[in-house]
Amino acid sequence: MPKKSKTAGLAAENKNLKAKVARLEKNEQRLKYALLELRRNEEINRKLTMASRDAVIITDLDGNITYLSERTVGLFGYKAPSELLGRNGVEFVSPEDRMRALDSFKRTAREGFVSNEEFFFLKSDGRRFCVQVNSAAIKDRKERPVALLMTLSDLTKTKNAEREIRESEETFRGLIDASPDAIFILNTDGRIIYLSEQALAVYGGEDISRVVGKSFYDFVIPDDRNSAEQVLADIASVSSVHGREMRLIRRNGDRITGEANGSILKAADGRVKGSIIVIRDITEKKKIDQELKNSYMAVKKVMDGIINAMEKLVEKKDLYTVGHQHRTAELARAIAVKMGLASEQVTCVYIAALIHDIGKIFVSGEILNKVGDLTHEEYDIIKKHPEAGFEVLKTIDFPWPIADIILQHHERLDGSGYPYGLKGDRIYLESRIISVADVVEAITFARPYRPAFGIDKALAEIENNSGKLFDAEVVEITSNLLRSGQFKFVV
């Protein structure tokens, strides 16, 4: 071969070698970059799994664990990844859920993604716990599944919270259904979203589902619709109402009277969800109250008749005593009212004062109507009238201690009164009121044995002995009533 031709061949070969070297260097550089990118992606993925709140597991298509995050190790109660790597993931599924888990693996490989499935898994000590699983297939360049990636979210707290909510709801429903009152839970439109068994019984229904969704106003008689609307409006504005009376209508048309109490229902964020209405059936109570009222009026009529009869008896003996008792009773009542006593106590004071001298029917008319001074013997006889009055009245079943009050109306704070010389608070308040009214009336008006002394002398007598013989508060109120003209005797 000519020398020139051989040289040209070597040059061409050298050029080809240089091109190959350049390509190799370029490929090496690309490989280097690819390895760097792979490491970077692996680092990103590792950090993502570390940062994820969920546990991450990668398995092959047979379910054998090839990768797991640190959170996975802790979730299952193990100490190191080596305790789980290489084992089949189905081993960690609770036996009753293993068939479903295998089916989920197959569907993930077939469909590419399966989400929000719940399984019970087993911790290292055998305890069961609930997990929500999302699975995705990892595919190669030809879109063929080569592995499975799963994220596991521990639902223990969620399930516990759900259980507590259910238990709380069951307890709440139990309390509602155990109540003897009818309980309605309404939404903001006044429609029933729940009602107790007693409410259903009051309505006369058999199936709660037929009542839920109805308007609460359907249970209220038309005449009381405005009252019911006002109850709900007041609950919305002031959060609760108490003791509101309304009449309800049952499914069969019967009517009942209810006492309603209600309060607002709020969500955890403060939003108003509706209201709860508790209705107590007071139909029978209203009936009994009316019967008691009628009975009371009948008894009062009889009692008034007895008192009038007693007054007639006294009148037969002493004309002065009847007028004296009436005026004393009027003043005593005015004092009791001014003191702020309850109406029943005021009535007690008035009735006791009206017959406080009933015992004088046992005193001779000659002594009661004697003109001139009484002898010591005659005065001692008159002083027995409180005890005589007590004996007359003690067997009568008044709703108040009338007999005892009359027995004490001549007692004095310092113990100088009669018949027992009682002191201070041992004397009934009603008796202390009547004693002041009795003295004021007696001094103000004439008696058979002396002329009238007038109101000024009467007030001077009680004021000079305030806190000594007479109750200071009673004296002050009596003086104010008479001096201001708020009270005047009717002759």
Secondary structure, 3 states (H helix, E strand, C coil): CCHHHHHHHHHHHHHHHHHHHHHHHHHHHHHHHHHHHHHHHHHHHHHHHHHCCCEEEEECCCCEEEEECHHHHHHCCCCCHHHCCCCEHHHHECHHHHHHHHHHHHHHHHHCEEEEEEEEEECCCCCEEEEEEEEEEEECCCCCEEEEEEEEEECHHHHHHHHHHHHHHHHHHHHHHHCCCEEEEEECCCEEEEECHHHHHHHCCCCHHHCCCCEHHHHECHHHHHHHHHHHHHHHHHCEEEEEEEEEECCCCCEEEEEEEEEEEECCCCCEEEEEEEEEECHHHHHHHHHHHHHHHHHHHHHHHHHHHHHHHHHHHCHHHHHHHHHHHHHHHHHHHHCCCCHHHHHHHHHHHHCCCHHHHHCCHHHHCCCCCCCHHHHHHHCCHHHHHHHHHCCCCCCCCHHHHHHCCCCCCECCCCCCCCEHHHCCHHHHHHHHHHHHHHHHCCECCECCCCHHHHHHHHHHCECCCECHHHHHHHHHHHHCCCCCCCC
